[in-house]
Amino acid sequence: MIADRLKDHPERLDVARTLIENGLSIKESKIYCNDIEIPPIRIARVAKVDRRTVSHTIQMIEDDENLSKIFSNIRSSGHSLRDVARYLELGVVEIIPTDAKTHGILARASSLIAKKNISIRQAIVDDPELSPEPKLMLITEKKMPAELIPEFLKIEGVSKVSIY
């Protein structure tokens, strides 16, 4: 839906993608990370656009009732544990799909992990409409055994698996 509304404005779509990927909301023409206001110039730098594009994107979002509802209610839920997993002695499974809209990848992957009596601490799924290379990231309570890689690859719709 978001991509459809912004498809005629690729730079604005880049801004929207940056907002969503970082859990940033729009309220009263301002950008927030939960309750912390973020200057538009910071978003412009990350999205690789100018500040005016950020301002136009905010205005366009606020003028669209559906987009406004979406972006005013986004909350940051914290970052992935992926980058600190090894320091916390957690496991990471990264799954790249052949088609991110394939049903059941998350369910089947989590079932494989559960059969090994390993708990999932965090599951992060990229939105296929907003991410050019969507993936499923599972952070587990302990390192994953490498012998599970072939099992993950048997899941319909999975093209690549990394465990670290």
PyMOL commands that set and color helices and strands:
alter all, ss='L'
color gray80, all
select helices_A, chain A and resi 2-6+10-21+40-47+51-63+65-72+82-84+105-115+146-153
alter helices_A, ss='H'
color red, helices_A
select strands_A, chain A and resi 25-27+30-33+36-38+91-97+120-125+136-140+158-163
alter strands_A, ss='S'
color yellow, strands_A
deselect
rebuild
show_as cartoon
